[in-house]
Amino acid sequence: MKTHLFALGLGLTLFAQAEMVDTFQFHSDADRVRGVALAKSLRCPQCQNQNLVESNASQAYKLRLEVYEMVNQGKSDAEIIRLMTERFGDFVNYKPPLNKHTWALWGLPFGLLAAILAAIAWRVKRRSKCH
């Protein structure tokens, strides 16, 4: 009997989920939609590749509430993103701006594509000379 109860308890723990529930009250539904969208566009500084809404980290929860509060205060999306970027760097932004710190992030894919196309052109040209 004890083993059956233990197995049942163990089985139930597989389905149990702990989750922080946002009970934040927005002034309007439009603010709620904007706040959630903005929190989804910001990466959790503590987690690996999760946004503030998806992350269960306590820091993400605090930052999410901070974003919601700034939305309720009437701050623009650009202001909120700027404040978060100043605090945590470009890492929190899923779409980092092009500047001196992120030029490699934006430039390397194009440089790599150009190098591959140049290598293919060189190979085709060399092969056509041999035949």
CORDA-V124582 format. One record per helix or strand of 3 or more residues. SS is the DSSP state (~ for helix, > for strand). FROM is the first residue (numbers start at 0). TO is the last residue. If there is no record, write none. Layout:
ss=SS from=FROM to=TO
ss=SS from=FROM to=TO
This chain:
ss=~ from=1 to=14
ss=~ from=28 to=39
ss=~ from=57 to=71
ss=~ from=76 to=87
ss=~ from=89 to=91
ss=~ from=102 to=129
